[in-house]
Amino acid sequence: MPTNTANPVLAPIRRWVLYSRTNLTITIVSAFAVLFVAGSLFSQSPTAANTASAADITATTATASVDAAVAGDLTYDLVEVTESAIAGKSVAAVAESAPATAMTYAHTYVDQSLSNSEWKTKLGKHTADAPSATLVNARPLVPVAITGPTRSEGVAGTGGDSAVLVVVPTQVGNLRITLKTAESGSGSVWQVQSPLPTLDRSEVDKLGAPSLASAPTSETVTTTAAPRSTTSSPAASTSTPEPAASTPSPTASQEPAPIPVPGPIPIPDLDTPLPGAL
């Protein structure tokens, strides 16, 4: 005959749950508590993940803002500058403005404290083409002063592109600089276009410093001046005795004037009588 065997695990639970409603309520609450604890232990909170993503976006935005503040933006505003206004600024800072780039170029161009290699390197940071030996030959050999702020105007560049003409006044004339925008590793910048601007060398030489061509001439003048001074010294020594020879003082010392003798004037013995004598 069939045997009715109860499940050894579920039968006690069934009897305990069905014993009273209190036991049923306790069982349901315990099941929910176990599920909540298991979910909090084995799953990641979506709120925390969203919070982390928002923090990453905020940090990225802050970094981009700092980079933009450092690098700056290219400006087409022609704000005139003086030589002192660009002192201490970085290459990236002056490259944002056409007048500032032109003034920096002019300041470096008239700088006498740099060697030729340093001079070319500093100029090349603001030019579209690297300075050549021809530009070095046109470098001023005397200090040239910048006498005023920039004067800028928009002009038509080569190829129909817009450009900016900046005039930097100096004591030997105006330095006219044409600039255009170009792309570099740090973004868009203003650059000095070729042919690179130079000052009138003849006007610069008028300031007084010898140029390379006139240096030998000055040495020749100095060399020829020395014999002239040597020749003039004998002439001076020869002319010194001449007044002594023409001076009548030696003759006077050889024939002194007669000294008068006191008393009556003696009558000279004459062979003939005095005129009018009886």
C-alpha positions as CSV (number, residue, x, y, z in Angstrom):
1,M,0.0,0.0,0.0
2,P,1.4,3.5,-0.7
3,T,3.2,5.3,2.0
4,N,2.5,9.0,2.4
5,T,6.0,10.4,3.3
6,A,6.3,14.2,4.1
7,N,9.2,16.3,3.0
8,P,11.6,16.6,6.0
9,V,12.5,20.2,5.2
10,L,9.2,21.8,4.0
11,A,6.9,19.9,6.4
12,P,8.1,21.6,9.6
13,I,8.1,25.0,7.8
14,R,4.6,24.5,6.6
15,R,3.3,23.5,9.9
16,W,5.1,26.5,11.6
17,V,3.7,29.0,9.1
18,L,0.2,27.6,9.2
19,Y,0.2,27.4,13.0
20,S,-0.7,31.1,13.3
21,R,-0.9,34.3,11.4
22,T,1.9,35.8,13.5
23,N,4.3,33.2,12.3
24,L,3.3,33.9,8.7
25,T,3.9,37.7,9.1
26,I,7.3,37.1,10.7
27,T,8.3,34.8,7.8
28,I,7.3,37.3,5.2
29,V,9.2,40.2,6.9
30,S,12.2,38.0,7.4
31,A,12.3,37.1,3.7
32,F,12.2,40.8,2.6
33,A,15.0,41.6,5.1
34,V,17.2,38.9,3.7
35,L,16.6,40.1,0.1
36,F,17.4,43.7,1.1
37,V,20.6,42.7,2.8
38,A,21.7,40.5,-0.1
39,G,21.0,43.3,-2.6
40,S,23.0,45.9,-0.7
41,L,25.9,43.5,-0.4
42,F,26.2,42.2,-3.9
43,S,25.0,45.1,-6.1
44,Q,26.5,48.6,-6.8
45,S,24.4,51.6,-6.0
46,P,23.4,53.4,-9.3
47,T,23.3,56.7,-7.5
48,A,27.0,56.3,-6.5
49,A,27.9,55.5,-10.1
50,N,26.1,58.6,-11.4
51,T,27.7,60.7,-8.8
52,A,31.2,59.5,-9.9
53,S,30.4,60.2,-13.5
54,A,29.2,63.7,-12.7
55,A,32.4,64.3,-10.7
56,D,34.6,63.2,-13.7
57,I,32.7,65.6,-16.0
58,T,33.1,68.5,-13.6
59,A,36.9,67.8,-13.3
60,T,37.2,67.6,-17.1
61,T,35.3,70.9,-17.5
62,A,37.5,72.6,-14.9
63,T,40.7,71.4,-16.6
64,A,39.5,72.7,-20.0
65,S,38.6,76.0,-18.4
66,V,42.1,76.3,-16.9
67,D,43.7,75.4,-20.3
68,A,41.6,78.0,-22.0
69,A,42.6,80.6,-19.5
70,V,46.3,79.8,-20.0
71,A,46.3,79.5,-23.7
72,G,43.9,82.4,-24.3
73,D,41.8,83.0,-27.4
74,L,42.9,84.7,-30.7
75,T,41.5,88.2,-30.9
76,Y,40.9,90.4,-33.9
77,D,40.6,93.5,-31.9
78,L,43.3,96.0,-32.8
79,V,44.1,97.2,-29.4
80,E,47.3,99.4,-29.7
81,V,50.1,98.6,-27.3
82,T,53.4,100.2,-26.1
83,E,56.8,98.7,-25.7
84,S,56.3,98.5,-21.9
85,A,52.9,96.7,-22.2
86,I,54.5,93.6,-23.7
87,A,57.3,93.3,-21.2
88,G,57.3,90.0,-19.4
89,K,54.6,88.4,-21.5
90,S,55.0,84.9,-22.9
91,V,55.1,84.0,-26.6
92,A,51.6,82.5,-26.4
93,A,50.2,85.6,-24.7
94,V,51.5,88.1,-27.3
95,A,50.5,85.8,-30.2
96,E,46.9,86.4,-29.4
97,S,47.0,90.0,-30.6
98,A,48.4,91.4,-33.9
99,P,49.7,94.7,-32.3
100,A,51.3,92.8,-29.4
101,T,53.0,90.4,-31.8
102,A,54.3,93.3,-34.0
103,M,55.6,95.2,-31.0
104,T,57.4,92.1,-29.7
105,Y,59.0,91.6,-33.1
106,A,60.2,95.2,-33.2
107,H,61.5,95.0,-29.6
108,T,63.5,91.9,-30.4
109,Y,64.7,93.4,-33.8
110,V,66.4,96.4,-32.1
111,D,67.7,94.5,-29.2
112,Q,71.6,94.8,-29.1
113,S,72.1,92.4,-26.1
114,L,71.5,89.2,-28.2
115,S,74.0,87.3,-30.3
116,N,73.0,86.7,-33.9
117,S,71.9,83.1,-33.2
118,E,69.8,84.2,-30.2
119,W,68.4,87.1,-32.2
120,K,67.3,84.8,-35.0
121,T,65.7,82.3,-32.6
122,K,63.7,84.9,-30.8
123,L,62.5,86.6,-34.0
124,G,61.6,83.2,-35.5
125,K,59.0,82.6,-32.7
126,H,56.8,85.4,-34.1
127,T,57.4,84.9,-37.9
128,A,55.9,82.6,-40.5
129,D,59.3,81.9,-42.0
130,A,62.6,81.5,-40.2
131,P,64.9,84.5,-40.4
132,S,67.8,84.1,-42.9
133,A,71.3,85.4,-43.2
134,T,70.0,88.2,-45.3
135,L,68.0,89.5,-42.4
136,V,71.0,89.2,-40.1
137,N,73.0,91.4,-42.5
138,A,70.2,94.0,-42.1
139,R,70.3,93.9,-38.3
140,P,70.9,97.4,-36.7
141,L,74.4,97.7,-35.3
142,V,73.5,100.6,-33.0
143,P,70.8,100.9,-30.4
144,V,67.5,102.1,-31.9
145,A,64.7,103.4,-29.7
146,I,61.0,102.7,-30.2
147,T,59.4,106.1,-29.8
148,G,55.6,105.3,-29.5
149,P,52.8,102.9,-29.5
150,T,51.6,100.8,-32.4
151,R,49.3,102.0,-35.2
152,S,47.2,99.2,-36.8
153,E,44.8,98.8,-39.7
154,G,43.2,96.0,-41.6
155,V,44.6,95.4,-45.1
156,A,44.1,92.9,-47.9
157,G,46.9,90.3,-47.8
158,T,48.2,88.0,-50.5
159,G,45.8,85.5,-52.0
160,G,42.8,87.6,-50.9
161,D,43.3,86.8,-47.2
162,S,42.7,89.5,-44.6
163,A,45.8,90.8,-42.9
164,V,46.8,93.5,-40.4
165,L,49.4,96.2,-41.0
166,V,51.0,97.4,-37.8
167,V,53.4,100.5,-37.8
168,V,55.9,100.7,-35.0
169,P,57.6,104.1,-34.8
170,T,61.3,104.3,-34.1
171,Q,63.9,107.1,-34.0
172,V,65.1,106.2,-37.5
173,G,61.7,105.7,-39.1
174,N,58.6,103.5,-39.1
175,L,58.9,99.7,-39.0
176,R,55.9,98.4,-41.0
177,I,54.9,94.9,-40.1
178,T,52.3,92.7,-41.9
179,L,50.7,89.9,-39.9
180,K,48.3,87.1,-40.6
181,T,46.7,84.3,-38.6
182,A,48.2,80.8,-38.8
183,E,47.7,77.5,-37.1
184,S,50.3,76.2,-34.6
185,G,50.5,73.5,-32.0
186,S,48.8,75.7,-29.5
187,G,46.0,76.8,-31.8
188,S,45.6,79.9,-34.0
189,V,48.2,82.7,-33.6
190,W,49.3,85.9,-35.2
191,Q,52.5,85.7,-37.2
192,V,54.8,88.2,-39.1
193,Q,54.7,87.5,-42.8
194,S,57.6,87.5,-45.3
195,P,59.4,89.5,-46.4
196,L,60.3,90.2,-42.9
197,P,60.4,93.9,-42.1
198,T,63.7,95.8,-41.6
199,L,64.7,99.4,-40.9
200,D,66.5,101.7,-43.4
201,R,70.2,100.9,-42.8
202,S,71.4,104.2,-44.1
203,E,69.2,106.0,-41.5
204,V,70.5,103.6,-38.7
205,D,74.1,104.4,-39.6
206,K,73.5,108.1,-39.1
207,L,73.2,107.4,-35.3
208,G,77.0,107.2,-35.1
209,A,78.1,103.6,-34.8
210,P,80.3,102.4,-37.6
211,S,78.9,99.8,-39.9
212,L,80.9,96.8,-41.2
213,A,81.8,98.6,-44.4
214,S,82.9,101.8,-42.7
215,A,85.0,100.2,-40.0
216,P,88.2,99.9,-42.1
217,T,87.8,103.5,-43.3
218,S,87.9,104.8,-39.7
219,E,91.0,102.8,-39.0
220,T,92.7,104.3,-42.1
221,V,91.9,107.8,-40.9
222,T,93.3,107.0,-37.5
223,T,96.5,105.7,-39.0
224,T,97.1,108.7,-41.3
225,A,96.4,111.1,-38.5
226,A,99.4,109.9,-36.5
227,P,102.1,110.9,-39.1
228,R,100.4,114.3,-39.4
229,S,100.8,114.9,-35.8
230,T,104.5,113.8,-36.0
231,T,105.1,116.1,-38.9
232,S,103.6,119.1,-37.2
233,S,105.8,118.7,-34.1
234,P,109.1,119.4,-36.0
235,A,107.5,122.4,-37.6
236,A,106.6,123.7,-34.2
237,S,110.1,123.1,-32.9
238,T,111.6,124.8,-36.0
239,S,109.3,127.8,-35.6
240,T,110.3,128.2,-31.9
241,P,113.9,129.4,-32.6
242,E,112.8,131.8,-35.3
243,P,111.4,134.4,-33.0
244,A,114.6,134.0,-30.9
245,A,116.8,134.7,-34.0
246,S,114.7,137.7,-35.0
247,T,114.6,139.2,-31.4
248,P,116.9,142.2,-31.1
249,S,117.7,141.4,-27.5
250,P,121.1,139.7,-28.2
251,T,122.4,142.7,-30.2
252,A,121.4,145.1,-27.5
253,S,123.3,143.1,-25.0
254,Q,126.5,143.3,-27.2
255,E,126.3,147.1,-27.7
256,P,125.0,148.6,-24.5
257,A,123.8,152.2,-24.4
258,P,126.4,154.9,-23.1
259,I,126.1,155.9,-19.4
260,P,125.9,159.7,-18.9
261,V,128.7,161.3,-16.9
262,P,127.8,164.2,-14.5
263,G,129.4,167.6,-14.9
264,P,129.8,170.1,-17.8
265,I,129.6,168.9,-21.3
266,P,133.1,168.8,-22.7
267,I,133.9,170.9,-25.7
268,P,135.3,168.7,-28.5
269,D,138.5,169.6,-30.1
270,L,137.8,170.7,-33.6
271,D,140.1,171.7,-36.4
272,T,137.8,174.5,-37.5
273,P,136.2,177.2,-35.4
274,L,132.7,176.9,-34.3
275,P,130.1,178.6,-36.5
276,G,129.5,182.2,-35.4
277,A,132.6,182.5,-33.3
278,L,134.7,185.8,-33.5
